Structures are given as C-alpha cells and as structure tokens.
Amino acid sequence: MAASSSSGSAKALACFHASLLAPQTRTTAVASASPRRASVRMRASTAAPAELKKTVWVWTENRQVMTAAVERGWSTFLFGSKDLGEDWSSTARINPLFIDGPEIFDGENQKVAEISQVSSPRELELVQPDNVEVKNIVIDFRGGWQVIPAENIVAAFQGCKGTVLAVSTNSTEAQVFLEALEQGLDGVVLKVDDMDDIIKLKDYFDRRNEAKSQLPLTKATVSKVEVVGMGDRVCVDLCSIMRPGEGLLVGSYARGMFLVHSECLETNYIASRPFRVNAGPVHAYVTVPGGKTSYLSELRSGKEVIVVDQHGLWRTAIVGRVKIESRPLILVEAKDNSGDTYSIFLQNAETVALITDDTGSSGRTAIPVTSLKVGDEVLVRKQGGARHTGIEIQEFIVEK
C-alpha cells in the first residue's frame, strides 16, 4: 500500500465490531481524544441487552496498522481531515467518519459520538448515565488509574442502551477494560502504532468466541482399571474456581481425552481445592485454547487451558501453578460405541475422579478412580489423533 502524504496531525480510528456470542449487527461510531471536555448525556434503560457484545475501535496514523485492520474485516475509520479520508478510501474499501473537536460525525454530518476525559474522581463522577446525551461515549482515562475507574463505569452504566468504550494504548490494557467486573466495558479504542497489538487483540477475541461454543462429548464404557506403579503426576492449579461437573480434558492419546474432575468436592480426608485438577502424568495431553493440545509437563504459570463441564460448555482459565510429584498411578481404559479405545493414567487417590453423564439414576457428577470399575460410563472428547507441536494435522498415526 502506497505511503500517504497527508498531514501528520490527521488521526485515524479503525473500527471493528466483535461479538462474543454472535456476529455484531449494530452500527456504531467512534470518538477521538480531544483537549476539550465534552458535556454528554445518555439515557439509562432498565432492560439488559439480550447478549453480550464488544466493540473495538483502533486509533492509528500508521498505514500498516490500518492494513492489518482492513485485512481482518475492520472497515470503519475515523479521520481528522477529509483529504486523508479520501486518500485512504482510494486504497481500501472503508467507511469514513470525521472528527470535529470532541464530536464525531458521519459522512452525512450526523453526530454519532463524543469523548469524555477522566483524570480525577470528580470527573469520573460526572460520567453517569443521567449526564450522558449521546448514544456512544469514549472515555479517556488519564493519570495512571484504569482498573477501578473502569469498574465504576461498568457498574454505573449497567443496563444502558448506549455504548461505553475506553481508550487503550496496548492490547493488554484493552483486555483489562473488556474484563472489568467480569462483564467489562462495551468496548475499547485501541490507540496503537504497532500492528502486533491488532493481532494480539484479535487473538484475544478469537479465544473468547471459541469459549462460547460447545464441545461434543461422548460416553465411553470403562474396559480396564489397573494399578501400575509409580509415576510423575501433574497437579494443575488454576487462577479460577471450578464448579462441580467441571474439569480438564486429559488423555494418553490425542484422539480421545477424558474429562478429569477438579478437586472441588468435599471429602472426609481433605478440604476441597476447587482451583485444582490432579490431571495425570507428565506425558499426558491436555486440551488448550485454539483447538490445540499441550503436554502436561509443558504447562507453567501464565499458560492457558480450557475448563469444560459435563455438557461440553467451556471457558479459558490461566494456570497459576503446576506441581509435579511422584505418586502411585492407575491405568484406565475405556471404549466408545464404535469400539475405539482411549487411555489415561491417573493418581491412585480418592480425590481424583472422572466426570460422568448426569442423566443416570445415580445422579453422580464424577466417579473417584478408587471406586471406578469395568462397566462404568465416563465422558470423553473424540478428536483427530495426529498432532504436530499440539496442532491437529492430517496424517496416518497409530497410538497404543
């Protein structure tokens, strides 16, 4: 793409609408930082949105960043001059919007957004639903404070029909705003000149989109339970609490992963640890985001895994700690209706369990491996067996 000769003072915002649950259908506009403070009003609504959506706007003067945004389907841009808008429009199919002070206008000169700068608690108090008139407001947090003000904004604007976004200077900061008080702001304005931040934030949304999908799980009948001796097993401690029926997908074969329950259930022997999964030996596969697998021995603090419940719903979670210790192991094998056999090694302990279907008359969520017997049904995830660095590939492979 040819270099632009437009004025350096012209600024651009690349805008895309990313939905966490469904494709974005709402058309919104963008606001740009301005030295002038805008007086804005937004009417609050008691009706909560039917589904959670996030909007991201990218603010840049860098053509490479613009190109990266266009290549990812983000086509609404904001310009400080009509000349720059026309220049960029000649090289890419975009929808231009234009800045006039603290106000943002579309091509028909209709005001679509305003910006509010927040650098003190008093200014934060002024940004309330009853004080906001426009549909879209972008908040530029100043002075180093971000998380607490963002949480206050999320609480204040909960249930409002308008769109509230925050200016972010990198993808990590954007994630903070998108996750404030778990629900997060409606979106962010990503103010960057490095295309890596575009890629990282897009990857973040891709992971979130995946987390809203459902994994198909299959019943498998236990065909073998055997004590095999000592091995180095891995406990995975997460930065999240797991509920009954949730765990990690682990297996000796990539073609079939067992749903290993967390230690969230109370026992007579030890207090519950709902953040932990006693997952299996170091050689075992564990499912991670992106449709990939990792060896349990490769997990470490800061890595991500997926937590799955017995209905196949899943979410990402961050690994806080990994413990590898020598413990006695049990070999479990199970077969599905097609006759395929799956295998897993687990520590021989009452706190280690495999998740079962909850539709049976027993009402059990999980079966401890110490009580597991041939004929019991457990849940497995069937998938492609051939892997290269954790990525599924199409090739002949035998696992046994």
Residue, then its C-alpha position, 0 to 999 in steps of 0.5 A: m500500500a502506497a505511503s500517504s502524504s497527508s498531514g501528520s496531525a490527521k488521526a485515524l480510528a479503525c473500527f471493528h465490531a466483535s461479538l462474543l456470542a454472535p456476529q455484531t449487527r449494530t452500527t456504531a461510531v467512534a470518538s477521538a481524544s480531544p483537549r476539550r471536555a465534552s458535556v454528554r448525556m445518555r439515557a439509562s434503560t432498565a432492560a439488559p441487552a439480550e447478549l453480550k457484545k464488544t466493540v473495538w475501535v483502533w486509533t492509528e496514523n500508521r498505514q500498516v496498522m490500518t492494513a492489518a485492520v482492513e485485512r481482518g474485516w475492520s472497515t470503519f475509520l475515523f479521520g481528522s481531515k477529509d483529504l486523508g479520508e479520501d486518500w485512504s478510501s482510494t486504497a481500501r474499501i472503508n467507511p469514513l467518519f470525521i472528527d470535529g473537536p470532541e464530536i464525531f460525525d458521519g459522512e452525512n454530518q450526523k453526530v454519532a459520538e463524543i469523548s469524555q476525559v477522566s483524570s480525577p474522581r470528580e470527573l469520573e463522577l460526572v460520567q453517569p448515565d443521567n449526564v450522558e446525551v449521546k448514544n456512544i461515549v469514549i472515555d479517556f482515562r488519564g493519570g495512571w488509574q484504569v482498573i477501578p475507574a473502569e469498574n465504576i463505569v461498568a457498574a454505573f452504566q449497567g443496563c444502558k442502551g448506549t455504548v461505553l468504550a475506553v481508550s487503550t494504548n496496548s492490547t493488554e490494557a484493552q483486555v483489562f477494560l473488556e474484563a472489568l467486573e467480569q462483564g467489562l466495558d462495551g468496548v475499547v479504542l485501541k490507540v496503537d502504532d504497532m500492528d502486533d497489538i491488532i493481532k494480539l487483540k484479535d487473538y484475544f477475541d478469537r479465544r473468547n468466541e471459541a469459549k462460547s461454543q460447545l464441545p461434543l462429548t461422548k460416553a465411553t464404557v470403562s474396559k480396564v482399571e489397573v494399578v501400575g506403579m509409580g509415576d510423575r503426576v501433574c497437579v494443575d492449579l488454576c487462577s479460577i474456581m471450578r464448579p462441580g461437573e467441571g474439569l480438564l480434558v486429559g488423555s494418553y492419546a490425542r484422539g480421545m481425552f477424558l474429562v478429569h474432575s477438579e478437586c472441588l468436592e468435599t471429602n472426609y480426608i481433605a478440604s476441597r481445592p476447587f482451583r485444582v485438577n490432579a490431571g495425570p502424568v507428565h506425558a499426558y495431553v491436555t486440551v488448550p485454547g485454539g483447538k490445540t493440545s499441550y503436554l502436561s509437563e509443558l504447562r507453567s504459570g501464565k499458560e492457558v487451558i480450557v475448563v469444560d463441564q459435563h455438557g461440553l460448555w467451556r471457558t479459558a482459565i490461566v494456570g497459576r501453578v503446576k506441581i509435579e510429584s511422584r505418586p502411585l498411578i492407575l491405568v484406565e481404559a475405556k471404549d466408545n460405541s464404535g469400539d475405539t479405545y482411549s487411555i489415561f493414567l491417573q493418581n491412585a487417590e480418592t480425590v481424583a475422579l472422572i466426570t460422568d453423564d448426569t442423566g443416570s439414576s445415580g445422579r453422580t457428577a464424577i466417579p473417584v478412580t478408587s471406586l471406578k470399575v469395568g462397566d462404568e460410563v465416563l465422558v470423553r472428547k473424540q478428536g483427530g489423533a495426529r498432532h504436530t507441536g499440539i496442532e491437529i494435522q492430517e496424517f496416518i498415526v497409530e497410538k497404543 
